[in-house]
Amino acid sequence: MNSNRSLLGSSLAFVSMLLISPVSNAQFFIMGDETVDTCTGIFVDAGNSEDGTGNPYPDANFTYTICPDNPGDAVSVEFVAFGLQTNPNPNNSDYLFIYDGPDAGSPSMGNYTGNALQGLPVTATVNNATGCLTFVFQDNGPANTTSPGWEANILCTTPCATPTAASSIIDPPLPNPDSLSIGVCLNEPITFGDAGSSAEPGFSLDSWVWNFDDGSIDTLNAAGNVTHSFDEPGEYIVNLAVIDNNGCVSLNLQPLQVLVSTIPLFNSYQSTPVCAGSPAFVDGNPVQSVTWTALPPQVVAGETYLADGAGFSYSSELNFDFFEDGATLETCDDLLSVTVNMEHSYMGDLDLTISCPDGTTVALMSYPNGGGGCFLGEAVDDGSNIPGTGYDYGWSPNPDIATNINDNSNWTQTTYTDNAGNAENNNIANPGLYTSEGDLCDFVGCPLNGTWTFSVVDNLAIDNGYIFEWGLNLNPALIPGVTTFTPTIGLNADSSYWTGPGIINQDFNANYCDIILDEPGIYDYVFTVTNNFSCTFDTTLSIEVVEGPENSITAGPDQVFCGDPVQLQGAFVGGGPSPCGASQGTTTYCYGNNENTTWTYCPDNPGDGTLMNILFYDGAIENFFDHIQVFDGSDTGAPLLVDLTGNYPETSVTATNPDGCLTVLFTSDGSVSCEASTFYEDVSWCVGCGQDACGFTWNWEPPDYLDNPTSSQPIVQDFDGSPTEYVVFVEPIGLENCATTDTVLVVPGFE
């Protein structure tokens, strides 16, 4: 008995105690190459010693025969605990072969791995005059470190006339009556039943033992139905064993396969917020079906600390042993992805590579890489060694993202509280499956079995991080016979559809819907899908509807141009003239290298109590090196209110000084910018002073002769003498299709 490891759980240990306690002083018979005569004792795997203590069974093969010490009796071995090492490749699993006689040339009684013999007796049959049983242990896989082996009580009894088990899936109905397989949903009840199990003449069935392959076993004392459900996706092989009144167990197997559906991933999205009466939509495409495979997790879990050292190298190894000997990666299509969950506080100093067992190495991202101060995951950047929160990153020959992780279009400015309690605001690389720097197809020809290595070189000091796990995802079809399934979702309206208010039109598949909502509020939409396992899932999206500008905007009274500039009086109805009409409006700016540009915004009458406000609502700049700073006054000598960099969040800032002025300073280095690269787009901001609701864009057409056609009250600086109609378009920032318009006429005051 292996006292230093669990025998398949505490419940089995309790059963073991009950069954073994009457023979607690019995002799232990340890698996080896020998024959013994006995009708009492405890039969254990080769990892045990004679006093019952043990270690994991060794990587060796043995043949062991147990014969009765009273001629005419039959040996019976009752397995109290049974657990052999299994492998997705059946050829690499460990097996115990049992033969009905004195040697391995006797009739076979089957071969067993995993927990197949758990709680079952094996008895010599009436056709076996010797009453002996022969056990052949075959070790096929890697070194065993976790599987407990076995422990069984030896006794003698009347020779067995082996009963026969027969079972079936009763409900839900099988799609194919000749099949022994069913696809079901999570927690869906499944009814199994006896389908004509029988005992040999002179005997009767006493017990029906159902093994559900999820750690649970039900034992019935009659041939009734049994109902079971499964709470995890996957494959479950359900077996029935029957035991007769002589203690003899059926040896035939009739596996019933149950496939439990995986949960799909929804990628639904919607337009929100929208203005009342404006077009909106919900889109359910695409729903991503999730594949389940019997392959073990191909990952290495556990923290690897990436210390802050210049040139320090770190590696983590993943060992494969379940492929056929000599198997190689024959096509790049069989390499699905390399994934890592990690965090680091400075992407720019990292060099990431992966190597296969023959030493072939592919660069995922090389140093220098342009990643700069972008974080990977939610790093702790206070100089401590406290682990941050890792994000899931990956690289694939068929990536979801066409660029690599160091492309700043794949970063998001994120505000978070780190695991040390510090407030952080920094660019973080988005999780996703990226394009590697090197060609992952260079691994074609690499051995599959052996050590794959993920390596990180930290080239600069100061910043640190952690790898929490990494993995290599290979095509499950590389191991024949491994069960893999992917539930599918149909494209038609009977498989996926939306429900919710205001739907005015939908596509043929009912996955995309056009919506019109006339009243402000929050409206819920439910997207429901059904897969080919008849499992239904749903997700809910909300659309926020807000008031639009509608009739609340005026272009102001008509103007007469008499040679001097005139100011158009665009305003919100009922708000009166704007006290900052000369400064208010929107600015869109494509900045260049070596910027040092300022804008100053003041009320029309500084000191009258009006306070300027600026809303930065769109754009991004180079992180750390480029800055947008806002000062509380009419020049850059005033106190600093805001310092924006990177992919900054939408930011609003209001003056606090007596004059009510704000000054914006834009600075940049000489590396990358909106003008000098494709990395960065225009920066946009809106200037106002409260009652003009600086959350709207103003655009006047035609822009001819206007000093600032994106302000609410531009000045007509010149005139060609012809009456001109100016149209103002006012739209809430970020809300498409919400613009309202008004017109004003400028006429000459001279003939």
N, C-alpha and C positions, 0 to 999 in steps of 0.2 A: 504493500500500500504506500503510495507516494505521499508521505505526511507533509512535505513542504510545498504542496501545490493543491489547488482545488480539484476535486473530481466532478467536473461539470456542474458546479454550483452547490449551494448550501442544501437545497432540497434533496439532491442526490446523495450528499454526504449523510443526511438524516436517514434516507432509505438504506444506505450502506451500513449505518450503525445498527439498524433494526435487523437486517438480514445476517450480518456477520457476528453480532454479539453472542449467539449461542456457541460460536466456534472461535471466539476471540483468541484462544490459545492454540488454534489449529496451525498446522504447518503451512508455510508459503511455498508454492511451486512456481518457480521463476522461469519464464520463457527462455529456452536454450535449445541445444541440439541433443535431445535425449528422450527416453521412454520411461514412464513411471507407471506403477500399478497402485491405484488408490481409489477409494470411494469417499474420501473426505479431505478437506483442505481448501486453500485459497489459491487460485491460479491468477498470476499477475504478469505484467509485461516485464521486459528485460531491464528496465530501469530501476527495479526494486532490489532490495537486499533481503536476506532471510528473516530479519526482524521486522520487516514491513515498511521500513523507510525507503525512500527512493528518490530518483532523479528522472528527468526526461529520458524516455527510452532511447537507446543508442541507434546509430545509423548502421544497422547490420541485419542480416537475414537469418532466420532460425526455423527449425522444424522440431515440433514437440508433440509427443503422443502420450495420451492418458488412457490407460486400460483399467477395467474393473479388477479389484483384488478378489472378487468372488465370481468364478466362472458362471456364465449365464445371465449375469446382470448387464446393464447398459450404463455407460458413463453419461451423466448429464452435467452440463456446465451452465450455471445461471449468471449472466453478466449483470453485476450490480452497477458497474460504471464502465463506459466504453467511449473512448474519444481518440481517434487517430487523425493524423495530419492530412488535410485535404488540399487539393490544388485545382485551380480552374482547368488545368490540363490533366485529365484523368490519369494519364500515363505517369504523372509525377506525384500522385497521391500514394499514401501508405495503405497497405491492405493486410487483413488477416483472412487467409484461406482456411476453410474447414472441410475435412474429408471424413466420410463415414466408414472408418476402418483403421487398420494399424499403420498405414503409411500413405504418402501423397499419391499413390496409385489407386487408392480407393475411390468410390464414387464421390463426386463433389457435392458439398452442401452449401456452396456459395462462397463469395468473397465479399468482405465488408470493410468500409472505411467510414470516416466521420463518426456519427453516433448511431449507426444503423443497428447495432446489437444492444443498445441501451435498454436495460430492463427485461431482456428476453433470455429464455433458456435454449440451449442446443443439446439434443439428446440423440444418442446412437439409435438407429432404426432397427426394425424387426428383421430386415434383410442383412444385418451386420452380425454375423455369428460371434465375432470377437467382442462386441460391445465397446470397442475402442473408438476414440476420436483423435484425429491428427490435425494439428494446427500449424500452418505455415505462415510465418510473418515475413512480409516483403516490404522493405524500405526502398522507396523510389525517389523521394524528394530531397530537398535540402535538409540540413541539420534541424532536428526537432527541438524546439525550446518552449513550446506552449501547450501542446496536446498532451493530455494526462496518461494516455495508454489505456489499460483496462484492469479490472478487478472482478473476479468471478468466483462463486462458490462451487466446489466440486461435490457431487453426490452421485449415487447410483440408484437406478430405478428400473422399472420394466422397460424393455426396449420400445422405442417409439414406432408407431405407425403414423407417419407425419400427416397432419391435416393440411387442407388446402384453403387459402384465403381468396376471396373474390370480392371486389368492391366497385363502387360506381359513384359518380357525381349525379345527384338527383335534382338539385335546384341551385342555381338557375339552369334551365335546360341547355344541354350541349348544342352548339350550333351545328355540329356534325355528330350524329348518333354513334358513328364508329370511332370517334375521337375520345381520348382520355384527357383532354386539355380544355380549360375554360379561362377566359379573360374576365376579370371582375374589377370592381371599384374598391377603393380603400374602405375598410370597415363594412363591406357588404356581406351579409350572412350567406354562407354556402352550406348546403346540406349534403352530407355524404351518407352512403348506406351500404349495408352488406348486400352482395349480389349473388348469393348462393354459396358461401363458404361451407365446407363440409369436413367432417371427421371420418377416419377410416372405420370400417365395420368393427363393432365391439367397443367403440369409444364415442364420446359426445363432446361437443364444444363447450368450453367453460368460460372463456374470456375473449373479448374482442378489443385489441389494443390499436388505437389510432395515433399515429405519429404525424404531426402537422408540419414538421420541418421548421418551426419557428420557436422551438424550445418547449412547446407544450405537448403533452401526451394525455389522451383520454382513454380510460379503460372501462368498458361496459361488460355486464354479465349476461347480456342477451343481444340478439342480432337486430338491434334497433338502429334508427338513424341518429346521426350526430351533426350538430351545426357548429360552424367555426367561422371566424372572420379574421382578416389580417390588417394590421394598422401601419404597415410599411410597404411601399412599392417593391416589386421584385418577383422572383420565381420561387415557388414553394412546391416541393414534391411530397405529396401526402401518401402514406402507406398504411395498409391494414395488415396486422398480424393476428392470427387466431391461435389460441392455446386450448388443447383438449384436457379432459379430466385425468390424463396421465402426465400432465405437465409438459406435453410436447407441443412445440411451436411450428407454425407453418414456415416453410423456407422459400416458397415462391413469392416473387415480388410483382405487383401490378401497380406501378407508380401512377398516381393521378396528379397531373401538372396543373397548378393554379398560377396564372400570371396576374399580378395586381398592378393596376394602372399607375403610371407616374402622373405627376401634377404638371400641367403645361405652364409655360411662362407667357404672361400677357405683355404685349408691347403696345397696348392701346394708348391713344392720345387724343386730345381735344383742343378746340380753340377756346381759350379762356384767359382773361375776361373778355367779354364782348359788350357792345352797346345794345341797349334795347332796340329791337327792330332790325338789327344788323345780322348778316348771314353768320352762322356758326356751323360747326361740324363735330362729329365723333368718328374716329377711325379705329377699327379693331384689328387691322392687319399690321404685322403678321403675328399670329399666335405660334409660339415656338413649342413644338412637341419635345418632350424630354426622353432620351433613350436610357433604358436600364440594361446593364450587362452584369453577368456573373463574374467578370474579371474583378480581382481585388483592387482596392484603391491604389492607383499608381502614383502615390505621393509619399514624400518624406515629411513627417510632421515633427515639430519641436523647434524651439527658438535657436537661431544662429545669430549671435551678436556681431554686428559690423562696427567695430571700434573705430574711433576717429584717428586714423593714422595714415600718413602719406605713403602710399604704395603697399599698404597691408593687403594681403590676399586671404580670402575665405572661400571654403567650398563645402558643399553638402552632397552626399552620395545616395543614389537610389539603385538598389540591386534587384535585377529581374532573374527569376529562375524557373518560370513556368512555361517558357517556350520550348519547342522541340530542340534537341541538341543540334547545333550548327545553323539554326535559323538566323536569317539576316533580314534587314529591311530591304525589300525588293523593289518597292515603289514609293515615291514621295507621298502618294495619296494615303498610305497607311500611317503616316506621321500626322496626327491630327493637331496637336499643339504642345507647347511647353508653357506651363503656368507657374506663377509664384504669388504667394501672399506675403507682402513685405511693406516696410516703411523705412524712409530715410529722409533726412532733412536737407539734402543738397544733391539733386540728381546729377548736376554738372560734373561731379568728381568720380562718377562710377563707371566701371567697365564690367559688362555682364557677358558671360559666355556659357555654353553648354558643350560637354564632350561625351562621345559615345564610348563603348568598351574598348574599341581599337585605337582610341586616342584622337580620332577626328574631332576637331573643335570648330564651332560656329559662333560668330559674334552676334549677340542679340543687340547690344548697344556698346559702342567703343568710346573710350576717353581720348581726346576731348569730344564732347557730344552736343554742346550748346544748350544743355538742360538747365544750366545756371542754378538759381536758388529755388527752382520748383521742387516741391516735396513729392515723395512717393508715399501715399497713405497719409494718415494724420500723425505726423511725427511730433515727438517732444523735443523742442529746440531750445532747451535751457541749459545745455551742457551736462545734464545728468545722464544716467544710463537707464532711465525708466523707459520701458518699451512703449511705443506708440500703438496706434491702431492700423493694422495692415489693410491694404486694398488688394483686390485680385487683378493681376496683370498677366498677360499671356502673349505669345508670338506663334504664328501659324503660317504654313505655306498657303493657306486659304484664309487670310485674316478678315475680320470685320471692318478694320480701319486701315486705309491704304497707306498711311504713314507710320513712322515709329513713335515711340512714347515721348521722345525728346522734341517733337514738333509742338510748338506752343499753341497750335490750334486744338490740341488735345488736352489742354489744361483748363482748370476752372478756379477762379478766385474763391476761396472758401473760408468762412468764419466758423471756428469751432473751439471748444474747450478741450485741451489735450489731457492725457491720462495723468499728468502732474497737477492739473487744475489751472494751467495757464490759458489765457485767452489768446488765440492765434488767428491771424488773417493772412493767408498765403495762397499762392497758386499750388494746386495739387493736380497731378496727372490723373486723368479720368480712368477708372477701371475699364478694361476692354481687351480685345484680342488684336494685337498690332502686327505690323510688318517688320520682320527682323532686319538688322543691318546686313548680316551675312545670309547666305542661302541655306535654309534648313534642309533643302534637298541634297546637300552634300553628304547627309547621313545615309543615303542609299548605299547599301553594301555593308553597313555596320552590323556587327552581331547584336541580336536582341537580348540574349542573356548576358549578364555581367553587370558591370558598374557604370552607370551614367552619372555624370558629375556636373552640378551647377556651381559656377565660380563667380565671385565678385571681387574686384580689385577697387579699393578706396584710395584714390590718388592724391587727395588733399586732406589736410588735418581739419580739426574742429568738429565737423558734423559726423553723426553716427546714425545707426539704424538697426533693424532686425529683419531677418527672414523667418517667417513663422511656418511656412511649408512651401514645398514646390513639387511639381509633378510633371510626368511625361505621359501624354494621352495618345495611345496607339489604337489602331483599328481592332476591335474585338474579334473580327473575323480571322485574325492571325492565329487564333487558337481554335481549330475546328471543334465543333460540339459544344462550345460555350454558348449558353443561352443569351441572346440579346434581342430586345424588342423595343419598338417605338410606337406607342399609340398614335393614330392619325386622326386629324380633325377634318371633316369634309368642308368643301368650299361653298356649299349651297346653303340656302336660308334655313333648311331643316337642321343644320349642324351648328350654325352660329348666327346670332341676331342681337339687335339692340332693342331695348325698351326704355321709354322716357318721353317727356312732354315736348311738343313743338316740332316733332319730326315731320318734315314736309316732303322729303324724297329720300330714297335709299337705293343703292346699287342692287344689281341682280342677286348678289350673294348676301345682302343685308349686313355687310360688314362696314359699309361707309354710309353715313346718313347726313343729309343737309337739315339744318335746324333754323327756325326763326322763333325768337322769344321776345314778346312785347313788353313784359313787365320786369323791372329789376328784381333780383333775388338770386338764390343759389339753387340749381336744378341738377338732380342726380340722373345718371344714365347707366343702366346695367347691361353689360355685354356678356352673353351666355353662349358657351360652346359645349358640344357633345362629341366625344371621340368614338372610335369604333369598338371600344369596350362598353359602350352605352353609359359612360360616366360623364356627368355634367359638372361644369365649373363655371364660375362667373367672377367678374371684376366690376367695380363701380367707379365711374369718373364723374366729376362735378364741373359744371359750367357756371361761372359767376357772370351775371348780367348787371350792368351798371347803366346809369343814366348817361346818355350822350349829350353833346352840346345842343343839338336840335335847333330850337328857335331862340336859344339864349345868347346868340352871337349877333352883333351888328357891325357892319362896315363903317358906320357913322354917317353923318349928313354929307350931302354933295358939297364939293369944294369948288371955289372959283380961283383960278390962277391968274394973278394980275402982275406977273413978273417976279414976284418974290416967292420963295419956296412955301408950300403949304403942307400941313401935316394931316394925314388920314387918321380918322378917329375910330379905328377898330377897338371894340370893347365887348365885355359881357353886358347883356341887357340889364339895366337896373343898377349897374355898378358905378356909373358916372365915369368921368375921364380918369384914366390911369395916372397916378402920381409919379410913374416912372416910364411913361410912354416912350421917351427918347432912348431908353436903355433896354427895355424889355424885348424879348424875342428869343429865337433859337439860333444856335451856332453849330455848324458842322465843319470840322477841321481835320485835315489830313496832315499830321505833323511830320517834320523832317528830322534829319540828324543835326546834332549840335543846336537844338532849339534853345532860345532864351527870350520867349515872347510873353507879353503881358496884355491883359484886358482889364479895364477898370469900369465898373458899373456903379452909377450913383442915381439917387432919385432926381426928379426934375428940379426939386427945391431941397437940396441937402440940408438936414437939420430940422425938417418939418415933421419928424417922427416916422417917416416912411423908412422901412428896412428892406434892403434888397435881399433876394433869395435866388440861389442857383441850384438847379437840379441837373446832375450828371446822370444821364439815363442810357447811354449807349457807347460802345467802343471799348478798347483795351490798349494798353501801352506796354512796353518792355518792362518786365518786373525788375525791381530793385534799382535799375540804372536810369529809368525815365520817370518823371514825376509831374503830377498836376497838383499845384499848391494853391490854396485859397487863403487870402489874408483879410483880416477884419478892419478894412480901411481903404483909403484911396491910393495906396502904394504898397510895395513889398516890405516896407519897414514896419507895417502894422503887425499885430499878433497873428500867428499862424492858426487857422481854424481846422484845415483839412489837408492831408498829404496823401494823394492817391497814386498807386502804382500797380502794374500788372493788370490782371483781369478783374478790376475793382467792381464791387457791387453797386447798384443804383444808390446814389448818395445825394442828399439834400443838405444845403448849408445856408444859414441865415445870418445876416449882419447883426452885430450887437453894439456897434459904436454909434455915437450921437449923430454923425452925418448919414449913417445908413448905407455907406458904400462898401463894396467888395472888390478885391483885386485878384485876378487869376494869373498865375505864373506857370508857364509850360516850359520845362527843361528836358533835354535828352542828351545822351552821349552820341558818339559817332559810329555806332555799330549798326543797329537795325531800327527801322521806323516805318511809319505808314508810307511815306514817300519812297523810301529806299529799299523796301522789301514787300513781299506778299504776306508777311506774318501778321500785320496789324492793319485794321480798317479805320475808317474815320471815327473821330471822337465827337459826340454830340452832347450839348447841354442847353438848358433853357433858363433864361433870366427873367425874373419877375419881381413883384413886390407885394404878393399876398392876394389882393382882390382880383387880380387878373388871372388867377388860377394857373400858375406855371406848371401845368401838367399837360399842356396843349401845344401843338405846333401850329404856327401861323404861316401861311404862304399866300402871297399876293401875285396875281397874274393879270396882265403881263407885268414883268418886273421892270419894264422900261422906265427910266428916270427916277426909280425909287432908290433911296440910299441903303435900305435894308429890307428887302422883300420878305424876310422871315420874321419880322417883328410885328407886333399888333398895330403899331402906329408909325409906319414909315413916313419919311418926308419925300414929297415930290419935288425934286431939285430943279427940274427943267420941264419944258413943255413945248410941243411942236405946233400948238395952236388949234389942233383938232380935238373935239370932245373925246375923252377917253374913259371907258368903263373899266374900273378895276374890280376884280373878283377876289374875295378873301376866302381861303379854305382853312377851316379850323378843325383839328382832329386831336382827340386825346392821345397822348404819347403811348405807343405800344398797342393801340386798338385800331386794327385795320378796318376799313369800310365804315368808319364812324364819322367821317368828315361832314360838316355842315358848311353852307356857303351863304354869302351875302354880297351885294354889289354897291359900289359908290361911283358917282359920275363926277369927273373933274372937267370943268368947262373953262374956256378962256374968258377973261374979263376985259378983252379988247377985241376989236374987229380986225 
